[in-house]
Amino acid sequence: MESKLYIDKHVELVERCRQGERKAQYELYKLYSKSMFNVCMRVVNHIGEAEDVLQEAFLDAFCHLHTFKGQSTFGAWLKQIVVNKAINHLRQRKMQLVDIEGYGSDDQDIADDVPFDEEGIQMDVERVRKCIEQLPEGYRVVLSLYLFEGYDHEEIGEILNISETTSRTQYMRGKKKLLEMLRPL
C-alpha cells in the first residue's frame, strides 16, 4: 500500500520566516489568522480573548519555528499551538470540568439515552453558532474540540485533564442540550 504524501504549499514561506523575514511572517499571518481565530472563538467564546490568544499563538509559533520539523503541514502545526493556547487560557480563567467517573450507580448510564429526532430539526448555520455559544463552557469546549477540531475523546481527556469517560459524557450532554436549544418552538 502506497502512503500518500501531503503537500504543504507554504514550505517556502515558512523557510523565509525561519530566516527572520518579517514580510513572510505577515503573509503567513494573513493566510492563517481567520481560520485560527475561528478555532480560538470556538474554544474561548469571547472575541477579545480570542484575539489575544491568537496573537500569543502566532508569537509562540514564530518564536519556536525552529521546532517545526515538517512532519505535518504548517497549518496543522499552528492549529495545535492555537488549541493549546486557547485551552491554557481557559485554565487561567479557572474553568473546571469535574471528572464524573464514579458518580451515580453502576446500573445507570451517566449520559441520558433520550433519543432525538435529529432529522426533524431544521438548522441554519447562524442559529447553530449562537446556540453553541450559549452552551455551558465544559460542553462547548468538548463539543468544539470533538466536532470542529477533530480530536478524539482520549485526546480531549488529556488536553483538559479529565477522563475519556468524562469527555464522552460532556459531549453527549452538550449535544443533547444543543439539540434541545435547536428544537423548534
Residue pairs with C-beta under 8 A, 6 or more apart in sequence:
6 72
6 73
8 14
8 70
8 73
8 74
8 75
10 28
10 31
10 73
10 74
10 75
11 70
11 74
13 24
13 27
13 28
13 31
13 74
14 24
14 28
14 65
14 68
14 74
16 23
16 24
17 24
17 25
17 28
17 62
17 65
18 65
18 66
25 62
28 74
29 58
32 75
32 78
33 54
33 58
35 75
36 54
36 57
36 58
36 78
36 79
36 82
37 50
37 51
37 54
39 79
39 82
39 83
39 86
39 148
39 149
40 49
40 50
40 51
40 53
40 54
40 57
40 82
40 85
40 86
41 47
41 50
42 132
42 140
42 144
42 148
42 149
43 50
43 53
43 83
43 86
43 87
43 89
43 90
43 141
43 144
43 145
44 50
44 53
44 86
44 89
44 90
45 133
45 137
45 140
49 89
50 86
52 89
53 82
53 85
53 86
53 89
54 82
56 85
57 78
57 81
57 82
57 85
57 86
58 78
60 81
60 85
61 77
61 78
61 81
68 74
68 77
79 149
83 145
83 149
83 159
84 159
87 141
87 159
87 160
90 137
90 141
95 137
95 138
95 141
97 138
97 141
97 142
97 160
97 161
97 162
97 166
97 170
98 166
99 162
99 163
99 166
100 110
100 165
100 166
100 169
101 163
101 165
101 166
103 110
104 110
110 165
110 169
111 168
111 169
111 172
111 173
111 176
112 172
112 173
112 176
114 176
116 176
116 179
118 179
121 179
121 182
121 183
121 184
122 184
123 182
127 182
128 178
128 182
131 178
131 181
131 182
132 140
132 143
132 144
132 178
133 140
134 181
135 143
135 174
135 177
135 178
135 181
136 174
136 177
138 170
138 174
139 170
139 171
139 173
139 174
139 177
139 178
140 174
141 160
142 156
142 160
142 167
142 170
142 171
142 174
143 170
143 171
143 174
143 175
143 178
145 151
145 155
145 156
145 159
146 152
146 153
146 156
146 167
146 171
151 159
153 164
153 167
153 168
153 171
154 164
154 167
156 162
156 164
156 167
157 163
157 164
157 166
157 167
160 167
162 170
